[in-house]
């Protein structure tokens, strides 16, 4: 442990942090370029075989960047994609980014430091950084944008050079230190611990844009919203946002423990996948899709009296054709991912003849992240953390997500030497209540 790391852990003042040099190497979870072909022809692409923890060189800081001492991070599904080198090796992303030259060239390394969530302390700021300083407690948005692109000025997610930090860039958050653009920073909610704060931005921000933002489904009061994977990383925030906004969340889950989680989060209706008759072969059989859709529609109408206005999609191939079928006439399917496969098939008649819409959504722009952070900072949306691992066990943490054993979000302690640290507003924490903040922590992971 370096002097700077020890000082951050001890809560040292900014002037002391400024006087301590960053280390020349730091501990990180990373992949090796030489392993990129290791899973070719392998049925079980076990991320525990590719994820490593060790020392990597400290990169130089660009003028618009800050160095964050990462206290905690979290696992996202892009960690799994990275670690199985699918659908593309992320080293290809790094090479393409580096081809821009200049500061981007640093990202092309024989190692890739992963992680698209993080909470920590600013310990250095580049010469062009105006609004952040050493000692600030921050959380990190996963989106890096090019502020000199015209499209970025309309919406940060529209720029062609928009990238997901720690997935399409190097020096991510599953590490003791992370290199972050100043335009990614958000104030850390004072009532949350490091691990609670770290688990929110990527998934909660994504769900906010999909459901609430101007470019998403624009949910309104009374809307029935079907949420696939309602107890997962994305779904658990979607359920809260629907309930908080006056909608009616209907969640689909895959186990009794996840059903209990969905109810705690606010689902009015919880449906087990087995009730629908959904299995790995359903999406490949048009007749089975329609039959599963009819079963799902009957359950929803029985419980809430009408078809869903919105379907919250991120599962992909296994569920997408059913989503298009089951959403009401004029309704919206909003999608941000495809964890079961990104080649979707669906019966287009149900889309065009019933005037339905499909909206693609990706992460969230900085304004949306700040609006979401307001809800978290006031206690209206709470973290969905269910498990916390030390950085040394990142492979096991990622495996739990790969195998869909997790509930909500899986946190990772980086420089923090234990859970429960980092609270600076204990009064608000007391008002929100430990029971609500620990909503999912007593639920066992699924087999």
C-alpha positions as CSV (number, residue, x, y, z in Angstrom):
1,X,0.0,0.0,0.0
2,X,1.5,3.3,-1.1
3,X,1.6,6.5,1.0
4,X,-1.1,8.1,-1.1
5,X,-3.4,5.1,-0.9
6,X,-3.0,5.0,2.9
7,X,-3.7,8.7,3.2
8,X,-6.9,8.3,1.1
9,X,-8.0,5.4,3.3
10,X,-7.4,7.6,6.4
11,X,-9.5,10.4,5.0
12,X,-6.5,12.8,4.8
13,X,-7.3,16.5,3.8
14,X,-6.7,17.7,0.2
15,X,-3.5,19.5,1.0
16,X,-2.0,16.3,2.3
17,X,-3.1,14.3,-0.7
18,X,-1.6,17.0,-3.0
19,X,1.7,16.5,-1.3
20,X,1.9,12.8,-1.9
21,X,3.0,11.4,-5.3
22,X,0.8,8.9,-7.1
23,X,2.4,5.5,-7.3
24,X,4.2,4.4,-10.5
25,X,2.2,1.1,-10.5
26,X,-1.2,0.2,-9.0
27,X,-3.4,-2.9,-8.4
28,X,-6.0,-3.6,-11.0
29,X,-8.3,-6.2,-12.4
30,X,-7.2,-6.7,-16.0
31,X,-7.2,-8.9,-19.1
32,X,-4.1,-9.8,-21.2
33,X,-4.1,-9.4,-25.0
34,X,-2.2,-12.7,-25.3
35,X,-5.3,-14.5,-23.9
36,X,-7.8,-13.2,-26.4
37,X,-8.1,-16.5,-28.3
38,X,-8.2,-18.7,-25.2
39,X,-12.0,-19.5,-25.4
40,X,-12.1,-20.5,-29.1
41,X,-14.0,-23.8,-29.3
42,X,-14.7,-23.8,-25.5
43,X,-18.3,-24.3,-24.4
44,X,-18.1,-22.8,-20.9
45,X,-16.1,-19.5,-21.3
46,X,-15.4,-19.2,-17.6
47,X,-14.3,-15.7,-16.8
48,X,-12.3,-16.9,-13.8
49,X,-9.8,-18.2,-16.3
50,X,-9.2,-14.8,-18.0
51,X,-9.6,-12.2,-15.2
52,X,-6.4,-11.3,-13.4
53,X,-5.5,-9.0,-10.5
54,X,-2.0,-7.5,-10.3
55,X,0.2,-4.5,-10.8
56,X,-0.1,-2.3,-13.9
57,X,1.7,0.9,-14.8
58,X,0.2,4.3,-13.8
59,X,-0.7,6.2,-17.0
60,X,0.0,9.9,-17.5
61,X,-2.9,12.3,-16.9
62,X,-4.4,14.3,-19.8
63,X,-5.4,17.9,-19.2
64,X,-9.1,17.1,-19.1
65,X,-8.7,14.1,-16.8
66,X,-8.6,13.4,-13.1
67,X,-7.0,10.5,-11.2
68,X,-9.5,8.9,-8.9
69,X,-8.5,6.8,-5.9
70,X,-11.2,4.1,-6.3
71,X,-12.7,3.0,-3.0
72,X,-15.3,0.7,-4.6
73,X,-16.5,-0.4,-8.0
74,X,-19.1,-2.9,-9.3
75,X,-19.5,-5.7,-11.8
76,X,-21.5,-5.0,-15.0
77,X,-22.3,-7.4,-17.8
78,X,-19.7,-5.7,-20.0
79,X,-17.1,-7.1,-17.5
80,X,-18.3,-10.5,-18.6
81,X,-18.3,-9.7,-22.3
82,X,-14.8,-8.3,-21.9
83,X,-13.5,-11.4,-20.1
84,X,-14.9,-13.8,-22.7
85,X,-13.6,-11.6,-25.5
86,X,-17.1,-11.6,-27.1
87,X,-18.8,-10.4,-29.2
88,X,-15.4,-8.7,-30.0
89,X,-12.2,-8.6,-28.1
90,X,-12.0,-5.3,-26.2
91,X,-8.4,-5.0,-27.3
92,X,-9.8,-4.2,-30.7
93,X,-11.7,-1.2,-29.1
94,X,-8.4,-0.1,-27.5
95,X,-6.5,-0.2,-30.8
96,X,-9.2,1.7,-32.6
97,X,-9.3,4.4,-30.0
98,X,-5.5,4.7,-29.9
99,X,-5.4,5.2,-33.6
100,X,-6.6,8.8,-33.0
101,X,-3.2,9.5,-31.7
102,X,-2.3,12.0,-28.9
103,X,-3.6,11.1,-25.5
104,X,-5.7,8.3,-26.9
105,X,-2.6,6.4,-27.8
106,X,-2.1,5.5,-24.1
107,X,-5.0,3.1,-24.2
108,X,-3.5,0.5,-26.6
109,X,-1.7,-1.7,-24.1
110,X,-1.1,-5.4,-23.8
111,X,-3.4,-5.3,-20.8
112,X,-6.9,-3.9,-20.3
113,X,-8.0,-2.6,-16.9
114,X,-11.7,-3.2,-16.7
115,X,-14.6,-1.6,-14.8
116,X,-17.4,0.8,-15.8
117,X,-18.5,1.9,-12.3
118,X,-16.6,3.5,-9.5
119,X,-16.8,5.7,-6.4
120,X,-13.8,7.3,-4.8
121,X,-11.7,10.4,-4.1
122,X,-10.1,12.8,-6.6
123,X,-6.3,12.8,-6.0
124,X,-5.1,14.7,-9.1
125,X,-6.7,17.0,-11.6
126,X,-5.4,17.9,-15.1
127,X,-4.6,21.4,-16.0
128,X,-7.8,21.8,-18.0
129,X,-10.1,20.6,-15.2
130,X,-12.2,23.5,-13.7
131,X,-15.0,22.1,-11.6
132,X,-13.3,19.3,-9.6
133,X,-10.4,19.3,-7.2
134,X,-8.3,17.0,-5.0
135,X,-10.3,15.6,-2.1
136,X,-13.7,15.6,-3.8
137,X,-15.8,12.5,-3.2
138,X,-17.2,11.4,-6.6
139,X,-19.0,8.7,-8.5
140,X,-18.2,8.0,-12.1
141,X,-20.5,7.9,-15.1
142,X,-19.4,5.2,-17.6
143,X,-19.7,7.5,-20.6
144,X,-16.7,9.2,-22.2
145,X,-17.6,11.7,-24.9
146,X,-15.8,13.9,-27.3
147,X,-16.9,17.4,-26.5
148,X,-15.6,18.7,-29.8
149,X,-18.1,16.6,-31.8
150,X,-21.2,18.6,-32.9
151,X,-23.6,15.8,-32.1
152,X,-22.3,15.7,-28.5
153,X,-23.7,19.1,-27.9
154,X,-27.2,17.9,-28.7
155,X,-26.9,14.6,-26.7
156,X,-23.7,13.1,-25.4
157,X,-24.8,9.6,-26.4
158,X,-25.1,10.6,-30.1
159,X,-21.5,11.4,-30.7
160,X,-19.7,8.9,-32.9
161,X,-16.7,9.0,-30.5
162,X,-18.7,8.3,-27.4
163,X,-17.2,5.3,-25.5
164,X,-17.9,3.3,-22.4
165,X,-15.1,3.7,-19.9
166,X,-13.4,0.5,-18.8
167,X,-14.9,-1.4,-21.7
168,X,-14.1,0.6,-24.9
169,X,-11.3,2.5,-23.0
170,X,-8.5,1.4,-20.7
171,X,-7.8,2.4,-17.0
172,X,-11.3,1.5,-15.7
173,X,-12.8,1.3,-12.2
174,X,-12.0,-2.2,-11.0
175,X,-8.7,-1.0,-9.6
176,X,-7.1,1.1,-6.9
177,X,-6.9,4.0,-9.2
178,X,-8.7,5.1,-12.4
179,X,-8.2,7.7,-15.1
180,X,-11.5,9.5,-15.7
181,X,-12.5,12.5,-17.8
182,X,-13.8,15.4,-15.8
183,X,-17.0,15.2,-17.8
184,X,-17.7,11.8,-16.2
185,X,-17.8,13.0,-12.6
186,X,-20.9,13.2,-10.4
187,X,-20.9,14.2,-6.7
188,X,-21.1,11.1,-4.4
189,X,-24.3,11.0,-2.4
190,X,-23.2,11.6,1.2
191,X,-25.5,9.1,2.9
192,X,-24.2,6.1,0.9
193,X,-21.2,3.9,1.6
194,X,-18.5,3.6,-1.0
195,X,-19.8,0.3,-2.3
196,X,-23.5,1.5,-2.3
197,X,-22.5,4.6,-4.3
198,X,-20.3,2.7,-6.7
199,X,-23.0,0.3,-7.8
200,X,-25.5,2.9,-9.2
201,X,-24.3,5.0,-12.1
202,X,-24.2,2.6,-15.1
203,X,-27.3,0.6,-14.4
204,X,-29.4,3.2,-12.8
205,X,-28.5,5.9,-15.3
206,X,-29.2,3.5,-18.2
207,X,-32.7,2.7,-16.7
208,X,-33.4,6.4,-16.2
209,X,-32.7,7.2,-19.9
210,X,-34.8,4.3,-21.1
211,X,-37.8,5.1,-19.0
212,X,-37.8,8.7,-17.9
213,X,-35.5,10.7,-20.2
214,X,-36.8,12.6,-23.2
215,X,-35.1,10.1,-25.6
216,X,-36.5,7.0,-24.0
217,X,-40.0,5.6,-23.5
218,X,-41.1,8.8,-21.6
219,X,-43.1,6.8,-19.0
220,X,-46.1,8.6,-17.5
221,X,-48.2,8.0,-14.4
222,X,-50.3,4.9,-14.6
223,X,-48.3,3.2,-17.4
224,X,-48.0,-0.5,-17.1
225,X,-44.3,-1.4,-17.6
226,X,-43.1,-5.0,-18.1
227,X,-39.6,-5.4,-16.8
228,X,-37.6,-8.4,-17.8
229,X,-35.0,-9.5,-15.2
230,X,-36.7,-7.3,-12.6
231,X,-34.2,-8.4,-9.9
232,X,-31.1,-7.9,-12.0
233,X,-28.7,-5.0,-12.2
234,X,-30.8,-3.0,-14.7
235,X,-34.2,-4.3,-13.8
236,X,-33.9,-3.5,-10.1
237,X,-33.5,0.2,-10.9
238,X,-36.2,0.1,-13.6
239,X,-38.7,-1.2,-11.1
240,X,-37.9,1.6,-8.7
241,X,-38.1,4.3,-11.4
242,X,-41.5,3.0,-12.6
243,X,-42.9,2.8,-9.0
244,X,-41.4,6.2,-8.1
245,X,-42.9,7.8,-11.3
246,X,-46.4,6.5,-10.7
247,X,-46.3,3.6,-13.0
248,X,-47.2,0.0,-12.5
249,X,-44.2,-2.3,-12.6
250,X,-44.7,-5.9,-13.7
251,X,-41.5,-7.9,-13.2
252,X,-40.4,-11.2,-14.7
253,X,-37.8,-13.2,-12.7
254,X,-36.3,-16.7,-12.7
255,X,-36.2,-17.8,-9.0
256,X,-38.1,-17.4,-5.7
257,X,-35.3,-15.3,-4.3
258,X,-35.5,-13.0,-7.2
259,X,-39.3,-12.8,-6.9
260,X,-38.9,-11.7,-3.3
261,X,-36.3,-9.1,-4.4
262,X,-38.7,-7.8,-7.1
263,X,-41.5,-7.4,-4.5
264,X,-39.2,-5.5,-2.1
265,X,-38.2,-3.2,-4.9
266,X,-41.8,-2.3,-5.6
267,X,-43.2,-4.7,-8.3
268,X,-47.0,-4.7,-8.3
269,X,-46.9,-8.1,-10.1
270,X,-44.1,-10.7,-10.2
271,X,-44.1,-13.4,-12.8
272,X,-41.9,-16.5,-12.8
273,X,-40.4,-17.2,-16.3
274,X,-41.7,-20.8,-15.9
275,X,-45.3,-19.5,-15.9
276,X,-44.7,-18.2,-19.4
277,X,-43.2,-21.4,-20.6
278,X,-40.0,-19.6,-21.7
279,X,-36.9,-21.7,-22.4
280,X,-33.7,-21.5,-24.5
281,X,-35.6,-22.8,-27.6
282,X,-38.6,-20.5,-27.6
283,X,-37.1,-17.6,-29.6
284,X,-36.3,-20.0,-32.5
285,X,-39.9,-21.1,-32.9
286,X,-42.4,-18.5,-34.1
287,X,-45.3,-20.5,-32.9
288,X,-43.8,-20.9,-29.4
289,X,-43.1,-17.2,-29.3
290,X,-46.8,-16.4,-29.9
291,X,-48.0,-18.9,-27.4
292,X,-45.6,-17.7,-24.7
293,X,-46.7,-14.1,-25.5
294,X,-50.3,-15.0,-25.2
295,X,-49.7,-16.7,-21.8
296,X,-47.7,-13.6,-20.6
297,X,-50.5,-11.3,-21.8
298,X,-53.2,-13.2,-20.0
299,X,-51.2,-13.1,-16.8
300,X,-50.7,-9.3,-17.0
301,X,-54.3,-8.6,-18.0
302,X,-55.5,-10.8,-15.1
303,X,-53.4,-8.9,-12.6
304,X,-53.6,-5.3,-13.8
305,X,-56.5,-5.3,-16.3
306,X,-54.6,-4.2,-19.4
307,X,-51.6,-4.8,-21.7
308,X,-48.3,-3.1,-20.9
309,X,-47.6,0.4,-22.3
310,X,-43.9,-0.2,-22.2
311,X,-41.6,-3.2,-22.2
312,X,-38.1,-2.7,-20.6
313,X,-35.8,-4.9,-22.7
314,X,-32.2,-5.9,-22.1
315,X,-32.3,-9.7,-22.3
316,X,-32.3,-9.7,-26.1
317,X,-32.7,-12.8,-28.2
318,X,-34.5,-14.9,-25.7
319,X,-37.2,-12.4,-24.9
320,X,-37.3,-9.7,-27.6
321,X,-39.9,-11.4,-30.0
322,X,-42.2,-11.8,-27.0
323,X,-41.7,-8.2,-26.0
324,X,-42.8,-7.0,-29.5
325,X,-45.8,-9.3,-29.4
326,X,-47.0,-8.5,-25.8
327,X,-46.7,-4.7,-25.7
328,X,-50.1,-3.0,-26.4
329,X,-51.2,-1.3,-29.6
330,X,-49.2,1.9,-29.9
331,X,-46.9,0.8,-27.1
332,X,-43.1,1.0,-26.8
333,X,-40.3,-1.6,-26.5
334,X,-37.2,0.1,-25.2
335,X,-34.0,-1.8,-25.4
336,X,-30.4,-1.3,-24.2
337,X,-28.7,-4.6,-24.6
338,X,-28.8,-8.3,-25.5
339,X,-27.3,-10.5,-22.8
340,X,-28.7,-13.7,-24.4
341,X,-27.7,-12.7,-28.0
342,X,-28.0,-9.7,-30.2
343,X,-29.5,-11.3,-33.3
344,X,-33.2,-10.8,-32.7
345,X,-36.1,-12.2,-34.7
346,X,-39.7,-11.1,-34.3
347,X,-42.9,-11.1,-36.3
348,X,-43.0,-7.7,-37.9
349,X,-46.8,-7.7,-38.4
350,X,-47.3,-7.1,-34.7
351,X,-45.0,-4.1,-34.9
352,X,-46.3,-2.3,-38.0
353,X,-50.0,-3.2,-38.0
354,X,-50.4,-2.3,-34.3
355,X,-48.3,0.9,-34.6
356,X,-45.8,-0.2,-31.9
357,X,-42.3,1.4,-31.5
358,X,-38.9,0.1,-30.7
359,X,-36.4,2.5,-29.2
360,X,-32.7,1.9,-28.9
361,X,-31.1,3.3,-25.8
362,X,-27.5,3.3,-24.6
363,X,-26.2,4.4,-21.1
364,X,-27.1,8.0,-20.2
365,X,-25.8,11.4,-21.0
366,X,-24.3,13.5,-18.1
367,X,-27.4,15.6,-17.5
368,X,-29.5,12.4,-17.2
369,X,-26.9,11.0,-14.8
370,X,-27.1,14.1,-12.7
371,X,-30.9,14.0,-12.6
372,X,-30.7,10.4,-11.6
373,X,-28.2,11.3,-8.9
374,X,-30.7,13.8,-7.5
375,X,-33.1,11.0,-6.9
376,X,-30.5,8.8,-5.3
377,X,-29.1,11.7,-3.2
378,X,-32.6,12.3,-1.8
379,X,-33.2,8.7,-0.9
380,X,-36.0,8.2,-3.5
381,X,-34.0,5.6,-5.4
382,X,-31.9,3.3,-3.4
383,X,-28.8,1.1,-4.2
384,X,-29.6,-2.5,-5.3
385,X,-26.4,-4.0,-3.8
386,X,-26.8,-7.7,-2.8
387,X,-23.2,-8.9,-2.5
388,X,-19.7,-7.3,-2.0
389,X,-16.4,-8.9,-3.0
390,X,-12.8,-7.7,-2.4
391,X,-10.9,-6.8,-5.6
392,X,-8.8,-9.9,-5.2
393,X,-11.9,-12.0,-5.8
394,X,-13.2,-10.1,-8.9
395,X,-13.1,-13.4,-10.9
396,X,-15.6,-15.0,-8.6
397,X,-17.7,-11.8,-8.5
398,X,-17.9,-11.7,-12.3
399,X,-18.6,-15.4,-12.5
400,X,-21.7,-14.9,-10.4
401,X,-23.0,-12.4,-12.9
402,X,-22.0,-14.6,-15.9
403,X,-24.0,-17.5,-14.4
404,X,-26.9,-15.2,-13.5
405,X,-26.7,-16.2,-9.9
406,X,-26.6,-12.6,-8.7
407,X,-29.5,-10.4,-7.5
408,X,-29.3,-6.7,-8.1
409,X,-25.8,-5.4,-8.2
410,X,-22.5,-7.0,-7.2
411,X,-20.1,-4.6,-5.6
412,X,-16.3,-4.7,-5.4
413,X,-14.1,-3.1,-2.7
414,X,-11.0,-1.6,-4.1
415,X,-9.1,0.7,-1.8
416,X,-11.7,0.5,0.9
417,X,-10.6,-2.1,3.4
418,X,-14.1,-3.1,4.4
419,X,-17.8,-2.4,3.7
420,X,-19.7,0.4,5.4
421,X,-17.2,3.3,4.9
422,X,-17.5,6.6,3.2
423,X,-20.8,8.0,4.8
424,X,-20.6,11.8,5.2
425,X,-24.3,12.5,5.8
426,X,-25.3,10.1,8.6
427,X,-28.5,12.2,9.3
428,X,-29.9,11.6,5.8
429,X,-28.9,7.9,6.1
430,X,-30.9,7.6,9.3
431,X,-33.9,9.2,7.7
432,X,-33.7,6.9,4.7
433,X,-33.2,4.0,7.0
434,X,-30.7,1.1,7.0
435,X,-33.5,-1.4,6.2
436,X,-34.3,0.4,2.9
437,X,-30.7,0.9,2.0
438,X,-30.0,-2.8,2.6
439,X,-33.1,-3.9,0.7
440,X,-31.5,-6.9,-1.0
441,X,-28.5,-7.8,1.2
442,X,-30.1,-10.7,3.1
443,X,-31.3,-12.5,-0.1
444,X,-29.2,-15.5,-1.0
445,X,-27.8,-15.8,-4.6
446,X,-29.5,-18.3,-6.8
447,X,-28.0,-21.6,-7.8
